[in-house]
Amino acid sequence: DQTSCWRTAEAEVWEPWLEKQSGYQGRELLWDRDRQQAVVLIGWLSQSEWDAIPAGSIKKTENRFDRVLQRCLGSGASKPLPLQRTGSLQPIQ
């Protein structure tokens, strides 16, 4: 099922990668049952620490995540669960 495959791929790929990054403050994994979509909130000490991560490192990790999903879901799609939206949020002071 999509939810268990997504959680497996998150735990196997993104979690260990994120934990090695400077400024990483943790994340929250949420699942919208009605839309069958995930929401991931990732905390960083600062925007500049996130921006300092090389784009190639992020892309490599994203590709590995997709391969784990492909195997789990038995899908040939290059993006089995495509990213819908990204953005940056700031806490209300």
N, C-alpha and C positions, 0 to 999 in steps of 0.2 A: 504494500500500500504506500501511497505517496508520502504520507506523514512519517511513517517509520523509516523509509528510505532517506528522506530529507534529514531527519534527526541523526541517522547513522552517518550520513555524509558530513553534516555539521560537526559531529563529535570527532570524526576521523580526520577531517581536513582543516576546517576553519578554526576550530577550538585550539588545537596545538599551535597553529600558525599565529593566531592572535595573541596567545599567551607569551610569545617570544618578542612581541613588538613593544618598543619603548612607548610609554604613555597609555597603554591599554588599561582600561579601568573595569572591564567586565561587559557582559552582554545579557540581553533578555531575549528569549525565543518565544514567539507567540504564534498561534495557529488560528486562522479564521476558518471555522468548519463550513460555514455557508459558501464561501468563495473558494475553499480548498487552496488557500494561499498562506504563506508564512510571512511574518513580520519579524525582523531582527533589529533590535536596538542595541547599538554598540557604543560604549562610553569611552572617551579619550580624555586624557588630562588636558590636552589643548588641540585645537584644529591644526596647529603647526606640526605637532607630532604625527598626526595622521598624514598630513601633506608631505612629510619627509620620507614616507615609505615609497620606495621605487615602484612605479606603475608596473614594471615587468614582474616584480615579486607578487603583486596582487593578481595580475593576469595569470601567472603560472599556478597560483593557488586556486583561482577560479576554474581554470581548466581541469585541474586535478579533482576538484569538487564535482564538476560535471561528469567526469569519467566514473567516479564512484556512483553517482546517481544513475548513469546509463547502465552500469552493471546490475545495480540493485533493481531497477525498474524494467530491465530487459528492453531498453529503448535505444534506437539508433539515432535519435534526435541529438544534435550537437548541444542543444540547451534543453534538457528534459523538463526543467522547471525554470523558465526564463525569468530573469530579473524584471520586475514591473516598474520599480522606481527607486531612486536613491536620493539622498539629500542630507543636509546638515541642519540640526536643530540646536538651539541654544536654550539653556535653562532661563526661566523667568526670574529676574532678580527681585 
